[in-house]
Amino acid sequence: MTTNVVHYTNNGDGALSDTFIVQDDSGNDITYNVTIQASTSPITVLPSILTNPAVGVSYSQTLTASGGVVPYTYSISSGSLPAGLTLSSTGVISGTSTYTGPASVTIGVHDSTTPTALTTTKSYSFTVPPPVLVISPTTQPAGTVSIPYSQQLNGSGGTSPYSYTLQTVTGKGLPPGLNLASTGVISGTPTTAGTYTASIVIVDSTTGSGPYPVPFDVSITINATPVVVVSPSTLSAGTVGALYNAPSLTLSASGGTGPYTFALTAGALPAGMTLTSAGVLSGTPTAGGSFNFTVRATDQNAVPGSRAYTLSINAPAMTITPPILPASTVGVAYTSQSVSANGGTAPYTYAITSGSLPTGMTLSSSGALSGTPTSGGSFNFTVTATDSSTGSGPYTSARAYTLTANAPTIALSPPTLPTMTVGTAVSQIITATGGISSYTYSVSSGTLPPGLTLSSSGALSGTPTVAGHTISPSLLPTVQPAAVRISARAPIR
């Protein structure tokens, strides 16, 4: 018996089956059906399975390959990863899934063998579970009746953006006056105090089996409107030109939630004073009288409270200095002397309101006394200072003065007269200083030598006729007058 062997070689066309016929020794056809197995790659891809991603959670998984020539290149050959995940050419699957439900992907891998790269594929299946959605906080900050309210709900655990709706549930709901926007903002102006629980549904943007609506109970407490009280109830009086309640007065508030801010809402403070947002009332008033104004305190929840005040600012106690004035002298300039006021609001103006200054002197509006007296004696006058206060001002203060103008000291020149000779004409001019010109000259005691005269203008002239004793070594006759007093008199104006 003869045994025949059939040999088969696949042509490599990629077909997974083939059929051929041969004849036996008797001429009968024998049909062969061949199943062709896919070629086996030497490349192995790990891991064999992948962990499931979670919606909204960062995911990263690195694939590795062996059995070929590095480096390897990875790509998706069929199926798809869950939405939000990507595959890099180096084999890293990463991202944040926005998809829930099942997903399958086949990843192709080829190595660096030349001239023909070795390839393989690796299939993976995922099941992405539904996300756990959360609204926070479930207890919202408290509100206050009649005070605008606005709070943002925060969603997490799924895929943003989130939308929010109010679910109708018997016995539940938002406080009257509040509404819920689809963006999660609870806002409005509460009208009724109490604690309220609302059923709010959060919906995320997950695809696949999503999105997932989840209800949560959110509670809000609305407090009654507090009564904010401003203190003190009254204000102490101030004085023009004096620091108020030195160094300052701080208003306070109670009944609300601090800190408070303060503001002037009606009327006006005295000129020179201010009120800070912290409630500090300070300054130096420059206006007198009664001032009506209203202060409002607002707490951190915007709850206001007001108080009306009347602040009295008294007239200043003004004084003028110096108490006395130094004496002046006729014919001598009076300088470096002024009067000044204090106790009111600068600047001050000064004026003589009764009496008069010595002739030749003046008082400026700034208080400077100056000039050269031309008359002597005692002069009585009153200086009045006027300040710059407003309101019930300006205010004045007066002081009476007596200013003495002393007589001048007049000196004659020359102090001695030259020797004169009988029969020789004499002409000598006598001058005066220290008073007010012009001067009048006269002999006030004794007599001139015979033949000489003194004019009222101070000219000594004439020819001596009587000789006295000889005092010169040359025995020339000389005239030595008897004791004579010549005086000069300044005019009195």
C-alpha positions in Angstrom: 0.0 0.0 0.0 1.4 3.3 -1.0 1.0 6.4 1.3 0.9 9.8 -0.3 1.6 13.1 1.6 -0.1 16.4 0.7 2.0 19.5 1.4 0.2 23.0 1.6 1.8 26.4 1.6 -0.3 29.5 2.2 0.2 32.3 -0.3 0.0 35.0 2.4 -2.9 36.9 0.9 -4.4 37.3 4.3 -7.4 35.0 3.8 -8.4 33.0 6.9 -9.5 29.9 4.9 -8.6 28.0 1.7 -9.9 25.1 -0.4 -8.1 22.8 -2.9 -8.8 19.4 -4.6 -6.5 16.4 -5.3 -7.3 13.0 -6.9 -6.5 9.7 -5.4 -5.0 6.7 -7.2 -8.4 5.8 -8.5 -9.0 9.2 -10.0 -11.5 10.3 -7.4 -11.5 14.0 -6.2 -10.5 14.7 -2.7 -11.5 18.2 -1.4 -9.5 19.8 1.4 -10.9 22.8 3.4 -8.0 24.6 5.3 -8.6 27.0 8.2 -5.7 29.5 8.3 -4.8 30.9 11.8 -3.7 34.5 12.1 0.0 35.0 12.3 1.3 35.3 15.9 3.3 38.4 16.8 6.2 38.2 19.2 5.1 41.6 20.8 3.4 41.4 24.2 1.4 44.4 25.5 0.8 45.0 29.3 -1.1 45.4 31.4 -3.5 42.7 30.5 -6.5 44.8 31.8 -6.9 48.5 32.7 -8.5 50.0 35.8 -11.8 51.7 35.2 -11.7 55.5 35.2 -14.1 57.6 37.3 -16.0 60.6 36.0 -14.4 63.9 37.0 -11.3 62.1 38.4 -7.9 62.5 36.7 -6.8 59.2 35.1 -3.4 58.0 33.9 -2.3 54.6 32.8 0.9 53.7 30.9 1.0 50.8 28.4 4.2 48.9 27.9 5.4 46.5 25.2 8.1 43.8 24.8 9.3 41.2 22.3 10.1 43.6 19.5 12.5 46.4 18.8 12.1 49.6 20.8 10.7 52.2 20.6 7.1 51.2 20.2 4.3 53.4 18.8 0.7 53.2 20.0 -2.5 54.2 18.3 -6.2 53.4 18.5 -7.1 50.9 15.7 -10.7 50.4 16.6 -13.4 51.4 19.1 -12.8 54.4 21.4 -11.7 55.4 24.8 -14.3 57.0 27.2 -14.9 60.6 26.4 -12.3 62.8 28.1 -9.4 60.3 27.8 -6.7 60.2 25.1 -3.9 57.9 24.0 -0.4 59.3 23.3 1.9 57.7 20.8 4.1 56.6 23.7 1.3 54.5 25.2 0.0 56.9 27.9 -3.8 56.9 28.4 -4.7 60.0 30.4 -7.4 62.7 31.0 -10.6 63.0 33.0 -13.5 61.0 31.9 -16.8 62.8 31.1 -18.5 59.6 30.1 -20.2 56.8 32.1 -21.1 53.2 30.9 -19.2 50.6 28.9 -16.5 51.3 26.4 -14.1 49.2 24.3 -11.0 50.0 22.4 -8.4 48.1 20.4 -4.9 49.6 20.5 -2.4 48.9 17.8 1.3 48.6 18.6 4.2 48.5 16.1 7.9 48.3 16.9 11.0 49.6 15.1 12.0 46.5 13.2 13.2 47.2 9.7 12.4 47.0 6.9 9.0 45.7 8.1 7.8 46.6 11.6 6.3 43.9 13.8 2.8 44.8 14.9 0.2 43.6 17.3 -3.1 44.7 18.9 -4.4 44.8 22.4 -8.1 45.1 23.2 -9.4 46.7 26.4 -12.9 47.1 27.9 -14.0 49.7 30.5 -17.0 50.2 32.6 -17.2 53.8 33.9 -19.4 54.0 37.0 -21.9 56.9 37.6 -20.4 59.8 39.4 -21.2 60.8 43.0 -22.5 64.3 42.7 -22.4 66.7 45.7 -23.9 70.1 46.4 -22.0 72.2 49.0 -22.6 73.6 51.4 -26.0 72.1 52.2 -26.4 74.7 55.0 -26.2 78.1 53.4 -25.2 81.3 55.2 -28.0 83.0 57.1 -29.9 85.9 55.6 -31.8 88.8 57.0 -35.3 90.0 56.3 -35.3 93.0 53.9 -31.6 92.6 53.2 -30.6 91.5 49.7 -29.2 87.9 49.7 -27.0 86.1 47.1 -25.2 82.8 47.5 -23.6 80.5 44.9 -24.2 76.7 45.2 -21.0 74.6 44.5 -21.3 71.3 42.6 -18.6 68.6 42.5 -18.2 64.9 41.7 -19.3 64.8 38.1 -18.7 66.7 34.9 -19.1 70.5 34.9 -20.9 72.6 34.0 -23.7 71.9 36.5 -27.3 73.0 36.3 -29.7 73.4 39.2 -33.4 73.2 39.6 -35.8 73.5 42.5 -37.8 70.3 43.1 -41.4 70.7 44.2 -41.7 68.8 47.5 -44.5 69.3 50.0 -43.3 71.2 53.0 -40.1 72.3 51.4 -39.0 75.3 49.5 -36.8 78.4 49.5 -37.5 81.3 51.9 -40.1 83.7 50.5 -38.4 86.3 48.4 -35.6 84.1 47.2 -35.2 82.3 43.8 -32.8 79.7 42.3 -31.1 80.4 39.0 -30.0 77.4 36.8 -26.4 78.4 37.5 -26.9 77.7 41.2 -27.2 81.3 42.5 -29.8 81.7 45.3 -30.7 85.3 45.4 -33.4 87.9 46.2 -34.6 89.8 49.3 -36.1 87.6 52.1 -39.4 88.8 53.4 -40.1 86.3 56.2 -37.9 85.1 59.1 -37.5 81.4 59.8 -35.5 78.3 58.8 -36.3 76.8 55.4 -35.3 73.5 53.6 -35.4 73.3 49.8 -34.9 70.2 47.6 -32.5 71.2 44.9 -31.6 68.9 42.0 -28.1 69.1 40.6 -27.5 67.8 37.0 -24.0 67.4 35.6 -22.8 67.2 32.0 -21.6 63.6 31.9 -22.2 61.7 28.6 -22.8 58.0 28.0 -25.2 56.7 30.6 -25.4 60.3 32.0 -26.3 62.9 32.9 -27.2 62.2 36.5 -29.8 64.3 38.4 -29.3 64.1 42.1 -31.5 65.9 44.7 -30.1 67.5 47.9 -31.8 69.2 50.8 -30.4 72.7 51.3 -31.3 74.7 54.4 -31.3 78.5 54.8 -32.0 80.5 58.0 -33.5 84.0 57.6 -33.1 86.2 60.6 -35.4 89.1 61.6 -34.1 92.5 60.7 -31.9 93.7 63.6 -32.2 97.2 65.1 -28.9 99.0 64.9 -28.5 101.8 67.5 -25.9 104.6 67.2 -24.3 105.9 70.4 -23.9 108.2 72.3 -27.4 109.7 72.4 -26.2 113.2 72.6 -22.9 115.1 71.8 -21.1 117.4 74.2 -20.6 121.0 73.1 -17.5 122.3 71.4 -15.7 125.6 71.2 -14.6 127.6 68.2 -10.9 127.3 67.7 -10.5 124.4 70.2 -9.9 120.7 69.4 -13.2 119.0 69.8 -13.4 116.5 72.7 -9.6 116.3 72.6 -8.2 114.4 70.9 -11.5 113.0 69.3 -14.8 111.3 70.0 -15.6 107.8 68.5 -19.2 107.0 67.8 -20.3 103.3 68.3 -23.1 101.1 67.2 -24.9 98.0 68.5 -27.7 95.6 67.7 -26.3 94.4 64.3 -23.3 92.4 63.2 -20.0 94.3 63.4 -17.9 95.9 62.1 -19.9 99.0 61.4 -19.3 101.8 58.9 -20.5 105.3 59.7 -21.6 108.1 57.3 -23.3 111.5 57.5 -26.6 111.2 55.7 -28.3 114.6 56.4 -27.3 118.0 57.6 -23.6 119.1 58.0 -20.9 119.2 60.6 -19.4 122.5 61.8 -16.7 123.7 59.5 -13.4 122.3 60.5 -14.8 118.9 61.7 -15.0 115.5 60.0 -16.5 112.1 60.6 -14.6 109.0 59.4 -16.1 105.7 58.3 -14.9 104.2 61.6 -17.1 106.7 63.5 -14.3 109.1 64.7 -15.6 112.7 65.1 -12.7 115.1 65.3 -11.3 118.5 64.2 -11.2 122.1 65.4 -14.4 123.9 64.7 -14.1 127.2 62.8 -17.9 127.9 62.9 -20.1 128.6 65.9 -23.7 127.9 66.5 -26.0 124.8 66.6 -25.5 122.2 63.8 -28.1 119.5 63.1 -27.0 116.3 61.2 -27.8 112.6 61.0 -25.3 109.8 61.4 -26.0 106.4 59.9 -24.2 103.2 61.0 -24.3 100.1 58.7 -23.4 96.6 59.9 -21.6 94.0 57.8 -24.9 92.6 56.6 -25.9 96.1 55.3 -28.4 96.7 58.1 -28.6 100.4 58.8 -29.4 102.4 61.9 -29.5 106.2 62.3 -29.4 108.9 64.9 -30.0 112.7 64.6 -27.7 114.9 66.5 -27.5 118.6 67.4 -24.0 119.8 68.1 -23.5 123.2 69.8 -20.2 125.0 69.1 -19.7 127.8 71.6 -18.1 131.2 71.0 -14.3 131.3 71.7 -12.8 133.0 74.7 -10.6 135.4 72.7 -7.7 137.4 74.3 -5.4 140.1 72.9 -1.8 140.4 74.0 0.4 142.1 75.2 -1.5 143.5 78.2 0.4 146.8 78.1 2.4 148.6 75.4 5.9 150.0 75.9 6.2 153.8 75.9 7.2 155.7 72.7 9.3 158.8 72.3 8.4 161.9 70.2 10.5 161.8 67.0 11.7 158.2 67.5 10.3 155.5 65.2 8.1 153.0 67.1 9.0 149.5 65.7 8.9 145.8 66.4 5.6 146.0 68.3 2.4 144.3 67.4 -0.8 143.0 69.0 -2.0 139.5 68.6 -5.1 137.5 69.4 -5.8 133.9 70.2 -8.8 131.7 71.1 -10.7 132.1 67.9 -10.2 131.2 64.3 -7.2 132.7 62.5 -6.5 134.9 60.7 -7.5 137.9 62.8 -8.0 141.5 61.8 -7.3 144.5 64.1 -8.7 148.0 64.3 -8.8 151.0 66.7 -12.5 151.1 67.8 -12.2 154.0 70.3 -9.7 156.7 71.3 -6.7 157.4 69.1 -3.0 156.7 68.7 -0.4 159.4 69.1 -0.2 161.6 65.9 2.2 159.9 63.4 1.4 156.3 64.5 -0.9 153.7 62.9 -2.2 150.2 63.6 -2.3 147.9 60.5 -5.1 145.3 60.0 -2.5 142.6 60.8 -1.9 144.1 64.3 1.4 145.9 63.6 1.9 149.2 65.6 4.3 151.6 63.8 5.2 155.2 63.0 7.0 158.1 64.6 5.1 160.0 67.2 5.0 163.7 66.6 3.1 164.7 69.8 3.8 163.8 73.4 1.5 162.7 76.2 -0.7 159.7 77.2 -3.1 158.4 74.6 -6.0 156.1 75.4 -7.5 153.8 72.8 -9.1 150.4 72.3 -7.9 147.7 69.9 -10.6 145.2 68.7 -9.6 141.9 67.1 -12.0 140.1 64.8 -11.5 136.4 63.9 -12.5 134.4 60.8 -15.1 132.1 62.3 -18.3 131.3 60.4 -21.7 130.2 61.6 -22.6 132.6 64.4 -19.2 134.2 64.0 -17.1 136.1 63.4 -16.2 136.8 67.0 -14.4 139.8 68.5 -12.3 140.7 71.5 -11.2 144.1 72.7 -8.4 145.5 75.0 -8.0 149.0 76.2 -4.5 150.5 76.1 -2.7 153.6 77.3 0.4 154.5 75.2 2.7 157.2 76.5 4.7 159.3 74.0 7.6 160.8 76.0 9.2 164.2 75.2 12.3 163.9 73.1 15.9 164.7 74.3 17.2 167.6 72.2 20.9 168.1 71.8 22.6 171.4 70.6 25.7 171.6 68.4 28.3 172.8 68.9 28.5 171.9 72.6 30.8 175.0 73.3 31.2 178.3 71.5 34.6 179.5 70.1 36.5 182.5 71.6 35.3 185.8 70.3 37.2 189.1 69.9 35.9 192.6 70.7 35.1 194.5 67.5 35.2 191.3 65.3 32.0 190.2 63.8 30.6 186.8 64.9 28.5 184.4 62.9 27.7 181.0 64.4 24.9 178.6 63.5 23.6 176.6 66.3 21.8 173.3 65.3 19.6 170.8 67.3 18.9 167.1 67.0 16.5 164.7 68.8 13.2 166.3 68.2 10.9 167.0 65.3 12.2 169.7 62.9 11.9 172.6 62.5 13.3 174.0 65.7 12.9 177.4 67.4 15.9 178.8 69.3 15.9 181.3 72.2 18.0 182.3 75.3 16.4 180.6 78.2 18.7 181.9 81.0 21.5 184.5 81.4 22.4 187.2 78.8 24.5 187.3 75.6 27.6 189.6 75.5 26.7 193.1 74.4 26.6 193.3 70.6 25.5 189.7 70.0 22.0 188.4 69.2 20.4 184.9 68.7 17.7 184.5 66.0 14.8 182.0 66.4 16.4 180.0 63.6 19.6 179.5 65.7 21.9 182.1 64.1 24.3 183.7 66.7 25.6 187.0 65.2 26.9 190.5 65.9 30.1 192.2 67.0 31.1 191.9 70.7 31.6 195.4 72.3 32.7 194.5 75.8 36.0 192.7 76.6 36.5 190.4 79.4 39.8 189.2 80.9 42.6 188.1 78.6 43.1 184.3 78.5 45.4 183.9 75.6 49.3 184.0 76.0 49.4 186.8 73.4 47.4 189.2 75.6 44.9 189.7 72.7 41.6 190.9 73.9 39.0 188.2 74.0 35.4 188.1 75.0 34.2 185.4 77.4 30.5 185.7 77.7 28.8 185.3 81.0 26.9 182.1 81.7 24.3 182.0 78.9 21.7 179.1 78.3 20.5 178.7 74.8 17.6 176.3 74.3 15.9 174.8 71.2 12.3 174.0 71.2 10.7 171.5 68.7 7.2 172.4 67.5 4.3 170.7 69.3 1.7 169.3 66.8 
